Amino acid sequence: MRVAVVIAHPDDEVLGCGGTLARLVEEGHPVRVVLALRRSDPRGVAHWEAILQDFDSACAVLGVEPVVPAPMLEERSVDLEVRELHDVILPHVEWAETVLTHWPGDVHQVHRGVARAVEIATRPFRRRRNVYAFEVPTSTDQAFAPSFSPQMYVKLERGQVERKLEAMACYSTESAPGRAVADLERRLQVRGAEIGVSHAEAFVVARQFL
């Protein structure tokens, strides 16, 4: 099963589905992580080269292929350039059988823009792809009316949890309350408790075909 992960920012792949990616790689599935946009905020611009290096390092820990399209679109233009963003991600959507991406109800507008581009690229009358939306701490859970209600869980073994946490530790500039390594493990434990296991990641099923 070929899996494409389409993300707005470096670290979203770890925050949203790092344990799942570790499990998929262990099971022999090829995984690409497509970094769709360049950061436009002052901190992101100032540290961009370091953040890209951290992205490569995190992907190496998880065993996935990092993809950084060239040239990159600026994240501040995502609302005006959804079609252009669609064109950037489309080759990777066509390669994949399954796509993981942001929940379209995230409070972060850039996450919503990426989810919209994936939605357009996976219209079933053109191409049928299974699409699952992940949660990102400090975005998915920060809306006025959080609407992320998972229907799919991925059970994680301890080694997969450790790889997620190790990958997050690669991001030297991205630590924040709610995103620290200890916070991530607590979230995995909460999702695991919902299905009676020690650790899990949760997803909303956006599209699924049998």
C-alpha positions in Angstrom: 0.0 0.0 0.0 1.5 3.3 -1.1 0.9 6.1 1.4 1.2 9.8 0.8 1.1 12.2 3.8 0.3 15.8 2.7 1.2 18.3 5.4 1.3 22.1 5.8 4.3 22.5 8.1 7.4 20.5 9.1 6.5 18.6 12.3 2.8 18.0 11.3 3.7 14.5 10.1 5.1 13.6 13.5 2.4 15.4 15.5 -0.5 14.0 13.5 0.5 10.5 12.5 4.2 9.8 13.4 3.4 6.5 15.2 1.2 5.4 12.4 4.0 6.1 9.9 6.4 4.1 11.9 4.0 1.2 12.0 3.3 1.4 8.2 7.1 1.4 7.4 7.6 -1.6 9.7 4.9 -3.4 7.8 6.7 -2.8 4.5 4.5 0.0 3.0 6.3 2.8 1.1 5.5 6.2 2.6 6.1 9.7 1.2 5.7 12.9 3.3 4.9 15.9 1.0 5.7 19.2 2.6 3.4 21.3 0.5 4.2 24.9 1.6 7.0 27.2 2.8 6.5 28.9 6.2 5.8 32.7 6.0 5.7 33.6 9.7 8.8 35.5 11.1 10.1 32.5 13.1 9.6 30.1 10.3 11.4 32.4 7.8 14.3 33.0 10.2 14.9 29.3 10.9 13.7 27.8 7.6 16.9 26.0 6.5 17.3 24.5 10.0 13.6 23.5 10.0 14.1 21.7 6.7 17.1 19.8 8.1 15.0 18.9 11.1 12.3 17.7 8.7 14.7 15.4 6.9 16.0 14.1 10.2 12.5 13.4 11.5 11.6 11.6 8.3 14.8 9.5 8.6 13.8 8.4 12.1 10.4 7.4 10.9 11.8 5.7 7.8 9.7 7.7 5.3 10.6 9.6 2.2 10.6 13.4 2.6 9.4 15.3 -0.5 10.0 19.1 -0.8 8.5 20.4 -4.1 10.4 23.1 -5.9 9.5 25.9 -6.2 7.5 25.9 -3.0 4.3 28.0 -2.5 4.2 30.4 0.4 1.8 29.4 3.1 0.3 32.9 3.4 -1.1 32.5 -0.2 -2.8 29.2 0.4 -6.3 30.6 0.4 -5.7 32.3 -3.0 -3.7 29.5 -4.6 -5.6 26.3 -3.7 -5.6 25.3 -7.4 -1.8 25.8 -7.6 -1.4 23.8 -4.3 -3.6 21.0 -5.8 -1.2 20.9 -8.8 1.8 20.5 -6.5 0.4 17.6 -4.6 -1.4 15.8 -7.4 1.5 13.7 -8.6 1.9 12.3 -5.1 -1.8 11.7 -4.7 -1.8 9.8 -8.0 1.1 7.7 -6.8 -0.6 6.8 -3.6 -3.4 4.5 -2.7 -4.0 6.1 0.7 -3.6 9.7 1.7 -3.2 11.1 5.2 -3.7 14.8 5.7 -5.1 17.6 8.0 -8.5 17.7 9.5 -10.4 20.4 7.5 -11.9 21.8 10.7 -8.5 22.8 12.2 -8.3 26.3 13.6 -5.1 26.9 11.5 -6.1 28.2 8.1 -3.1 26.7 6.4 -4.1 23.3 7.6 -7.6 23.9 6.2 -6.1 25.0 2.8 -4.0 21.8 2.5 -7.0 19.7 3.4 -9.1 21.5 0.7 -6.4 20.8 -1.9 -6.4 17.1 -1.0 -10.2 17.1 -1.1 -10.1 18.4 -4.6 -7.4 16.0 -5.7 -9.3 13.0 -4.4 -12.7 13.7 -6.0 -13.9 10.1 -6.6 -15.1 10.7 -10.2 -11.5 11.4 -11.1 -9.5 9.2 -8.8 -10.5 7.1 -5.8 -8.1 7.2 -2.8 -8.7 6.3 0.8 -8.2 9.6 2.7 -7.8 9.8 6.5 -7.5 13.1 8.5 -5.3 13.3 11.5 -5.4 15.7 14.5 -2.6 18.2 15.3 -2.3 19.3 18.9 -2.8 23.1 19.4 -4.7 23.3 16.1 -7.4 20.6 15.9 -8.3 21.0 19.5 -8.3 24.8 19.6 -11.4 25.7 17.6 -14.4 27.3 19.2 -16.4 24.1 18.6 -13.9 21.2 18.1 -15.5 18.8 15.6 -12.8 16.1 15.3 -14.6 12.8 16.0 -12.4 9.8 15.1 -13.8 6.7 13.5 -10.5 5.0 12.9 -7.7 4.2 15.4 -4.2 2.8 14.8 -2.9 0.7 17.7 0.8 1.5 18.4 3.4 -0.7 19.9 6.0 0.7 22.3 8.7 0.9 19.6 6.5 2.9 17.3 5.7 5.3 20.1 9.4 5.8 20.8 10.0 6.5 17.1 7.3 9.2 17.1 8.8 10.8 20.2 12.3 10.6 18.8 11.2 12.2 15.5 9.6 15.1 17.4 12.8 15.7 19.3 14.5 16.4 16.0 12.6 19.7 15.7 14.8 22.0 17.7 12.7 25.2 17.1 9.1 23.8 17.2 8.5 22.8 20.9 5.5 24.5 22.5 3.0 23.7 25.3 0.8 20.9 24.1 3.5 19.7 21.6 6.3 18.6 24.0 7.3 15.0 23.9 5.5 14.3 27.2 2.4 15.9 25.9 2.4 13.8 22.8 2.7 10.6 24.8 -0.2 11.6 27.0 -2.3 12.2 23.9 -1.4 8.7 22.6 -2.4 7.2 25.9 -5.8 9.0 25.9 -6.5 7.8 22.4 -5.3 4.3 23.4 -7.6 4.3 26.4 -10.6 5.0 24.1 -10.1 1.6 22.5 -8.6 -0.3 25.4 -4.9 -0.3 24.5 -1.9 1.5 25.8 -1.2 3.9 22.9 -3.0 4.8 19.7 -3.4 7.5 17.1 -6.9 8.6 15.8 -8.2 9.6 12.4 -11.4 10.8 10.8 -12.3 8.8 7.7 -12.7 11.3 4.9 -13.0 8.9 2.0 -12.8 5.1 2.0 -13.5 2.5 -0.8 -13.9 -1.2 -0.5 
